[in-house]
Amino acid sequence: MWINQPITRVEVHSTLRYIHKSRVQSMLNPLIKSRFFQLDLQRVREVLLSQSWVKEVSLRKEWPDKLVVFLEEKEPVARWGDDSLITGDGDVFGLRNLEDFQALPVLKGPYKQAQVVMQQYLAIGQLLRPMGLVVNELDLSSTGAWSFQVNGVRVNMGEDNRAEKLQRFIRLYHARLESQWQRVGRIDLRYSNGAAVAWNNS
């Protein structure tokens, strides 16, 4: 029927950084063979969301023969373990090749705690950034102990009183460590009101 035309035009709205437009097109091609009124938008949405990089999808049909696609990509903030990436929302997604993301920090922990680990990473980074320190790695062990690596130095915090221990680290850095940071090997904050500093052999 002339009023129920095949879909002949697809318009994709997105600032694509990680997904190639050709990939989007190849996914859509077998799905848009239906005519205008038979096109299953929910099915199209599910297929697009199945892609690792796709965060959100919205679709609109425009009569007589057009499909409009709005795509939002995931934005990786860090690597998660050895084979995945994680967004600022704590959404972990795997990729076959992480070669292009080696410069990102590494977060580790139980998968179910990914959102908590990301929140802690953002909180620590916000505290230390004004000091010129960058968190390279953050670990949450299976026992609930936290540690992070900042500018190459490992800092152990343990399980409890993280906020107080971070403030202690900041005071220690400004009072004693900033001028000789290159000599610091690791820092242990797992004490009630102190810290231990291990120095590099050099």
C-alpha positions in Angstrom: 0.0 0.0 0.0 1.2 3.5 -0.8 0.5 4.6 2.7 2.7 1.9 4.2 6.0 2.4 2.4 9.3 0.5 3.0 11.9 2.3 5.1 14.3 3.8 2.6 16.0 6.5 4.7 17.9 6.2 8.0 19.2 9.2 9.8 21.7 8.6 12.6 22.3 11.4 15.2 25.4 10.9 17.3 28.9 12.1 17.8 30.5 8.8 17.1 34.0 8.4 18.6 34.2 4.6 19.1 31.5 3.1 16.9 32.0 3.3 13.1 28.9 4.5 11.2 29.4 1.5 8.8 28.9 -0.8 11.9 25.7 1.0 12.8 24.4 0.7 9.2 25.3 -3.0 9.0 23.3 -3.7 12.1 20.3 -1.7 10.9 20.1 -3.0 7.3 18.5 -6.4 8.1 16.1 -4.8 10.6 14.6 -2.1 8.4 13.3 -4.3 5.6 9.9 -4.1 7.1 7.4 -1.5 5.9 6.8 1.7 7.9 4.0 0.4 10.2 5.5 -3.1 10.7 8.9 -1.8 11.8 9.6 -3.1 15.3 11.3 -0.2 17.1 11.8 -2.2 20.3 13.7 -4.9 18.4 15.9 -2.3 16.6 16.7 -0.7 20.0 17.6 -4.1 21.6 20.0 -4.9 18.8 21.8 -1.5 19.0 22.0 -1.7 22.8 23.6 -5.1 22.5 26.8 -3.4 21.2 29.4 -2.8 23.9 29.8 0.9 23.1 26.2 1.9 23.1 24.8 3.5 26.2 21.4 4.6 25.1 19.2 4.5 22.0 16.1 6.4 21.0 14.2 5.9 17.8 11.5 7.7 15.8 9.7 6.9 12.6 8.9 9.7 10.3 6.2 9.0 7.7 6.3 7.9 5.0 9.7 6.1 4.9 12.2 7.4 7.4 13.8 6.0 10.6 15.6 8.5 12.9 18.2 7.0 15.3 19.7 8.8 18.3 22.7 7.1 19.7 24.6 7.8 22.9 28.0 6.2 23.3 29.6 5.1 26.6 32.5 7.2 27.7 35.3 5.1 29.4 36.9 6.7 32.4 39.2 3.9 33.4 40.1 0.3 32.6 38.5 -2.4 34.7 40.9 -5.2 35.4 42.7 -6.6 32.4 40.0 -6.9 29.8 37.3 -4.3 30.3 36.5 -0.6 30.6 34.4 1.3 33.1 32.3 4.5 32.7 31.9 7.2 35.3 28.5 5.6 36.2 30.3 2.4 37.1 29.1 0.5 34.0 31.7 -2.2 33.1 31.9 -3.4 29.5 34.4 -5.7 27.8 36.3 -5.2 24.6 38.5 -7.5 22.6 41.3 -5.1 22.4 42.3 -2.4 25.0 45.4 -1.3 23.2 44.1 2.2 22.6 43.2 2.7 26.3 46.5 1.9 28.0 46.8 5.5 29.2 43.6 5.2 31.3 43.9 4.3 35.0 43.2 0.8 36.2 40.4 0.0 38.7 40.1 -3.5 40.3 37.6 -5.1 42.6 34.6 -7.5 42.8 32.4 -7.0 39.8 29.3 -6.2 41.9 31.2 -3.4 43.6 32.2 -1.7 40.3 30.0 1.4 41.0 31.4 1.8 44.5 35.0 1.5 43.2 34.3 4.2 40.6 32.8 6.5 43.1 35.8 6.1 45.4 38.2 6.7 42.4 36.4 9.9 41.6 36.4 11.1 45.2 40.1 10.4 45.7 41.0 12.0 42.4 39.0 15.1 43.3 41.0 15.4 46.6 44.4 14.8 45.1 44.2 16.7 41.8 44.8 20.1 43.3 48.1 18.7 44.7 49.2 17.7 41.2 48.8 14.0 42.1 47.1 11.6 39.7 45.5 8.2 40.7 46.9 5.6 38.4 45.3 2.6 40.0 42.7 1.8 42.6 42.1 -1.7 44.1 39.3 -3.0 46.4 40.3 -6.5 47.6 37.9 -9.4 48.2 38.3 -8.7 51.9 37.3 -5.0 51.6 40.7 -3.5 51.8 41.4 -0.4 49.7 44.7 0.7 48.1 45.6 3.1 45.4 48.6 4.1 43.3 49.3 7.7 42.9 52.1 9.0 40.6 53.7 5.5 40.9 53.5 5.3 44.7 51.3 2.6 46.3 49.2 3.7 49.2 47.4 1.2 51.5 44.3 2.4 53.3 42.9 -0.8 54.7 39.1 -1.3 55.2 37.9 1.5 57.5 38.0 5.3 58.0 39.0 6.0 54.4 38.1 9.7 54.5 40.2 10.3 57.7 43.1 8.3 56.2 43.0 10.3 53.0 43.2 13.6 55.0 46.1 12.1 57.0 47.8 11.3 53.7 47.3 14.9 52.4 48.7 16.3 55.6 51.7 14.0 55.5 52.3 14.8 51.8 52.4 18.6 52.4 54.4 18.4 55.7 57.0 15.8 54.8 56.8 14.1 51.4 56.2 16.6 48.7 59.8 17.8 48.6 61.1 14.2 48.4 58.3 12.4 46.6 60.7 10.8 44.1 62.2 8.8 47.0 58.9 7.4 48.3 58.3 3.7 47.5 55.0 3.1 49.3 52.8 4.4 52.1 50.9 2.5 54.7 47.9 4.3 56.3 46.6 1.2 58.1 47.2 2.6 61.6 44.9 4.3 64.0 46.6 7.7 63.8 49.9 7.4 61.9 51.5 6.2 58.7 54.6 4.2 57.6 56.6 5.3 54.6 58.9 2.9 52.7 61.7 4.6 50.8 63.2 3.6 47.4 66.7 2.2 47.6 67.9 5.0 45.5 
